[in-house]
Amino acid sequence: MGALLDTVRRSSWRWECQGHYAVDEDELDAWRAGQPVEETDEDRAWHAYIRRLRAAGIPFERVRMLTDPLSEYLRWMLSVTHANVEAGEGIRWIDQHQAAQLGMPGYDFYILDDDRVAVLCFDEQTELIGIDLDDDPEVVRQHQGWRDLVWPLATTHADYIAGNR
């Protein structure tokens, strides 16, 4: 995924709708155990990447869907997302019911530079097992439509946290 994201030149937008991602298992385990959340090497690299994008004027935005009931993973994500926002990510949240009403897809995807869609494929253990890249204009337009529909209705991270204390 990193090599693909390094090709971004104008914008990157992601729809995230899984209630859990295996990639963060060690950090989630530490949080479950009540240990302080420590920034990992992967976190530092991601935040540096986001800061480089922002310095170049390239937005990185995402909407994360909140499952009903809220998964433990997402409760953890809500507690650590501030670091991504501070690095420059535009992150918003939407609840599962509202996402379903909007007809949002049940798979994660990126829109890269508004001319490519990367669909993320996960196995049953929520490990990323593949990326389907598509630059067909109709596929790109369909995914842009979902982005343009959900983005203005989703709640910014700061507003979500302020309203759910």
N, C-alpha and C positions, 0 to 999 in steps of 0.2 A: 504494500500500500504506500509506503514511504516514497518509493521511486515514482509512483504515479502522481502523488501530491507534489513532488518536486517539479512537475511539469506545469503547474498552475501559473498563469501569467496575468489573469484579470480578476478572477473570483472563484470562490469555492463555497458550496452550500451543501449541507447534509441533513437528511431526514433520518432520525434514529428512533426505531420503534420496538426494539427488543427490551425485555425487562431485565436482562442480564447479559453480560459479555464476559467470557472466560479470561480475556486478556488481563483483567485487573484483579484476578483472584487473590494474589498475595496481599495486595493493599486492602481488599475487602475483608480478608481474614484478620488483618491487624485491627481494622476498624471494629469488627465484631467483638474482638477481644478487649476493646476499650483502650487500645494503644493510640498514642498520638499519630495522626496522619503525617507521614514524612514524604517529602518530595523525592521521587525516584529518579534515576538517570533518564528513564523514558519520559517522565514528566518534564524534566529540565529541557530535554531535547525538543519536546513538543512545544513548550512555552517559547523557546528560542525561535522555533520555526514560525510560530504565530507572530512574534514580535518582528521578525524579518518581513513577513507578509505585510503587516501593518505599516512598517517603515516604508515599504514600496507602494503603499496605497492600495493594497489588494485585500479586500474583505474576506474573512472566513466566518461564516455564519452556520448555525445549525438549530434545528428544532428537535427537542427530545420529547417523546411521548411518555406520559406518566401512566403506568398500568393501574388498573383497578381490580383488586386492592394494590396499593403501592408496594412494589417488590423491595426486599431488603437492599438489593443492589442500587435501586434508584434512590432510596433514602440516603445511602452512602454518597451517591453522586451529588445529591442536593447539598450535602455538607462540604464537598470539596470543589465544586464547580467554580467558586469564586476565584480560584487561582487561574483558571482558563480565561475567565472574563477579564481579570486584571492583566493578563498577557495580551489581550486584544480580541478575543473571540466574541462574537455576537451570539449569545445562547438564549434561547427561549424554550418555554415548556408549554405543553398542551395535554389535557387529560385524554385518556383513551376514548371515552364516550364522545367527546367533541371531535376527535380525529376520525372516528368511525362515521359520524354524521357528515363530515366533510368528504368522505370517500378516500381518505389517505390510504396508500398501499400498505400491506403487511410485511414489507421488506425494507431494509436500509438502502439508501442510495446517496451518492454525491452527484451534484451538477458541477462540472469543472469548466470554467471559462465560458459558461453558457453555450458550449458547443459539444459537450460530451457528458454522458451519464455513466456512472460506475455503480452497478448494482452489487452489493456485498452479499456473499453467500456464506451461511453459517451451518455447521453441523448441529446435531442434537445436543452436544455439550457446549454450544455457543462459541465454538472456535471458528475463526474466519478460515474458510477453506477455498475461497475463490472470489474473483472479481470479474464480472461480466461488463466489459466496456462497450458502449454503443454510441456512435456519432450520427445515427440516422436522424434527420431533422424532425421527423414525426415523433420519435421516441423522446428526443430532447424537448420538444414543445409540450408533450404530455407531462413530463416531469417538472418543467418550468411552471406549468399550470398548477400542479400540486403545491409547489413552492409559493407561488403568488397567492394561492388560496389560504395556506396555513400560516405563513409568516406574519401577516398583520393581525391575526386572531390569537396567536400564541403570546404568552406572557413573558416579558423579559425576566431574566434570572433575578435581578434585584427586586423587581416588583413581586415576583412569586415568593421569594424569601420574606419580604416585608409583610406580605399578606398571610403568611402561614407560620408565624412565630407563636 
